[in-house]
Amino acid sequence: MHQLTNDQFSVEIAERGAEIRSIRDRRGDEWLWHGDPAWWSGRSPLLFPVVGRSPENLVSIGGHDYPMLSHGFARTSEFAVASASPEAVSLTLTDCDATRAAFPFTFALTLDYGLAGSTLTATATVANRDSKAMPFQFGFHPGFAWPLPGSAGRSHRIELGNGGEPPLRRLDDDKALRADSLPSPFSAGTLVVEPAMFADDAMIFPAGIGDRIAFVAEGGARLDMVTANLPNFALWQKPGAPFLCLEPWRGTAPLAGAGNALETRHGSLTLAPGDSARFEMMMTFTPVG
């Protein structure tokens, strides 16, 4: 476990999954979901090389099927610390026999975390070190305390920086993305969140929500998120659980009936040999008062 600290916040990053495990302000209030397995044992898993569940837990690459559990293997893999300081840490996952059994490529996934004031930045770099083109997806899956610190009893809402009203998609019983779009739950870029909204699982916005989103308690705390190269988005909660996940993705679960080919999975990115891609999530925390 590595700790990032300054005079405003402390953040814990685990080598397992390169996962953020804690975000505490100077009052000692925890902003991140604490991982109670009675609800959900995750806190802020990384999604790679797929986002979502694959049909029959198989993904097809180059016409061959490979075993692939929901959200991929990065979240349960051990990353190596490449460098560390009081306010930054870099961790890397490279291919091994276990990863190549599910994802037949030579690759590197590097996570760079930096804490500056009340802002935590996570930058992921995926590098294709193979001699063939590499399809993949990537996503962040952070869960935050709901209610936000010091904001119990207050209405909470999501605000989109672009003021948009993106169409909503839902998952079917097999966790594939339904073909039909539903009317946007947003009105002029605002959505008051209620647990009942998640009775049908995640709220998915394949067309994206822009690159700026805020999770705001009325008259209370605020979390602002800015993303880069993550055009898809989801909100998720287990109904009644005291957390809300804000999930910027590159890629989604497969479309219903579209098969399990990773190359054509919705939102997948393919890197040429020697190429790399970067994805960024910047979070700024504003406590009450």
FENNORGI-V936152 format. One record per residue. RES is the residue in three letters. SS is DSSP state (a for helix, b for strand, c for the rest). OMEGA is omega as a letter, one per 20 degrees, with the letter a starting at -180 (999 if undefined). NEAR is the number of other ideal C-beta (glycine too) atoms within 12 Angstrom. Layout:
# FENNORGI-V936152
RES:SS:OMEGA:NEAR, RES:SS:OMEGA:NEAR
This chain:
# FENNORGI-V936152
MET:c:r:21, HIS:b:a:32, GLN:b:r:24, LEU:b:a:33, THR:b:r:25, ASN:c:a:22, ASP:c:a:13, GLN:c:a:25, PHE:b:r:36, SER:b:a:31, VAL:b:r:40, GLU:b:r:30, ILE:b:r:37, ALA:c:r:31, GLU:c:r:24, ARG:b:r:27, GLY:c:a:33, ALA:c:a:41, GLU:c:r:39, ILE:b:a:45, ARG:b:a:32, SER:b:r:32, ILE:b:a:42, ARG:b:r:29, ASP:b:a:33, ARG:c:r:18, ARG:c:a:17, GLY:c:r:14, ASP:c:a:28, GLU:b:r:31, TRP:c:a:47, LEU:b:r:40, TRP:c:a:36, HIS:c:r:28, GLY:c:r:27, ASP:c:a:16, PRO:c:r:12, ALA:c:r:12, TRP:c:a:23, TRP:c:a:25, SER:c:r:21, GLY:c:r:34, ARG:c:r:36, SER:b:a:42, PRO:b:r:38, LEU:b:a:46, LEU:b:a:46, PHE:b:j:48, PRO:c:r:47, VAL:c:r:46, VAL:c:r:48, GLY:c:a:46, ARG:c:r:30, SER:c:r:37, PRO:a:r:28, GLU:a:a:19, ASN:a:r:21, LEU:b:r:21, VAL:b:a:41, SER:b:r:27, ILE:b:a:33, GLY:c:r:19, GLY:c:r:14, HIS:b:a:17, ASP:b:r:21, TYR:b:r:30, PRO:b:a:24, MET:c:r:37, LEU:c:a:25, SER:c:r:26, HIS:c:r:38, GLY:b:a:41, PHE:c:a:36, ALA:a:a:43, ARG:a:r:34, THR:a:a:26, SER:c:r:33, GLU:b:r:21, PHE:c:r:34, ALA:b:r:22, VAL:b:r:24, ALA:b:r:23, SER:b:a:17, ALA:b:r:21, SER:b:a:18, PRO:c:a:17, GLU:c:a:26, ALA:b:r:27, VAL:b:r:35, SER:b:a:28, LEU:b:a:36, THR:b:r:27, LEU:b:r:37, THR:b:a:26, ASP:c:r:28, CYS:c:a:19, ASP:a:a:10, ALA:a:a:17, THR:a:a:29, ARG:a:r:19, ALA:c:a:17, ALA:c:a:32, PHE:c:a:40, PRO:c:a:29, PHE:c:r:33, THR:c:a:21, PHE:b:r:39, ALA:b:r:32, LEU:b:a:44, THR:b:r:33, LEU:b:r:44, ASP:b:r:32, TYR:b:r:42, GLY:b:r:28, LEU:b:r:35, ALA:b:a:22, GLY:c:r:20, SER:c:a:27, THR:b:r:27, LEU:b:r:44, THR:b:r:31, ALA:b:r:42, THR:b:r:31, ALA:b:r:41, THR:b:r:30, VAL:b:a:42, ALA:b:r:26, ASN:b:r:28, ARG:c:a:23, ASP:c:r:28, SER:c:r:12, LYS:c:a:20, ALA:c:a:22, MET:b:r:36, PRO:b:r:35, PHE:b:r:44, GLN:c:r:43, PHE:b:r:48, GLY:b:r:47, PHE:b:a:48, HIS:b:a:41, PRO:b:r:42, GLY:b:a:39, PHE:b:r:47, ALA:b:r:37, TRP:c:j:40, PRO:c:r:31, LEU:c:a:40, PRO:c:r:32, GLY:c:a:24, SER:c:r:29, ALA:c:r:18, GLY:c:a:12, ARG:c:r:21, SER:c:r:20, HIS:b:a:36, ARG:b:r:33, ILE:b:r:42, GLU:b:r:30, LEU:b:a:33, GLY:c:a:19, ASN:c:r:21, GLY:c:a:18, GLY:c:r:26, GLU:c:a:22, PRO:c:r:32, PRO:c:a:22, LEU:b:r:29, ARG:b:r:36, ARG:c:r:31, LEU:b:r:30, ASP:c:a:23, ASP:c:r:11, ASP:c:r:22, LYS:c:r:28, ALA:c:a:28, LEU:b:r:37, ARG:c:a:28, ALA:c:a:17, ASP:c:r:15, SER:c:r:19, LEU:b:r:21, PRO:c:a:12, SER:c:r:23, PRO:c:a:31, PHE:c:r:30, SER:b:a:17, ALA:c:r:13, GLY:c:a:23, THR:b:r:26, LEU:b:r:33, VAL:b:a:20, VAL:c:r:35, GLU:c:a:20, PRO:a:a:21, ALA:a:r:13, MET:a:a:26, PHE:a:r:27, ALA:c:r:14, ASP:c:r:21, ASP:c:a:28, ALA:c:r:37, MET:b:a:34, ILE:b:a:42, PHE:b:a:39, PRO:c:r:35, ALA:c:r:23, GLY:c:a:30, ILE:c:a:41, GLY:c:a:28, ASP:c:r:24, ARG:b:a:29, ILE:b:r:43, ALA:b:r:31, PHE:b:a:41, VAL:b:r:34, ALA:b:a:32, GLU:c:a:21, GLY:c:a:17, GLY:c:a:26, ALA:c:a:33, ARG:b:r:31, LEU:b:r:41, ASP:b:a:28, MET:b:r:39, VAL:b:a:25, THR:b:r:36, ALA:b:r:23, ASN:c:r:27, LEU:c:a:41, PRO:c:a:28, ASN:b:a:39, PHE:b:r:44, ALA:b:r:42, LEU:b:a:42, TRP:b:r:38, GLN:c:r:34, LYS:c:a:24, PRO:c:r:21, GLY:c:a:17, ALA:c:a:25, PRO:c:r:27, PHE:b:r:38, LEU:b:r:43, CYS:b:r:40, LEU:b:a:46, GLU:b:r:41, PRO:b:a:43, TRP:b:r:47, ARG:b:a:40, GLY:c:r:45, THR:c:r:42, ALA:c:a:43, PRO:c:r:38, LEU:b:r:30, ALA:c:r:24, GLY:c:a:13, ALA:c:a:25, GLY:c:a:21, ASN:c:r:32, ALA:b:a:26, LEU:a:a:42, GLU:a:a:28, THR:a:r:21, ARG:c:a:38, HIS:c:r:32, GLY:c:r:39, SER:c:r:38, LEU:b:r:35, THR:b:r:28, LEU:b:r:31, ALA:c:r:17, PRO:c:r:17, GLY:c:a:16, ASP:c:r:21, SER:b:r:24, ALA:b:a:32, ARG:b:r:25, PHE:b:a:37, GLU:b:r:28, MET:b:a:42, MET:b:a:31, MET:b:r:38, THR:b:a:28, PHE:b:r:39, THR:b:a:26, PRO:c:r:27, VAL:c:r:22, GLY:c:999:13
